[in-house]
Amino acid sequence: MPVQVHACSGAATTNQHGNYGTAMDYGGTLLDAGAGAVLSSAWPGTDADAARFFTVFYESLARGRSVGDALQAGRNKVYSSPA
């Protein structure tokens, strides 16, 4: 079962210098617990961004596109749509 996490920069952490880096601390835990995949953002986004992204992402998967293609389609939708 895949898990999607929508939280502003949900997969991002800061290092000791205050710089952003990606760290899926909870991602590994979810995978160990049986999740088939974890999808989370390492950058800020709004609820509207997430709605646009996941609508296109899941529609693309339903049409038989690969996960990579579905991710790209979702990103394209967010970046091409006004906030």
Buried (B, 14 or more C-beta within 10 A) or exposed (E): EEBBBBEEBBBBEEEEEEEEEEBBEBBEEBBEEEBEEBBBBBEEBEEEBBEBBBEBBEBBBEEEBEEEBBBBBBEEBBEEEEE
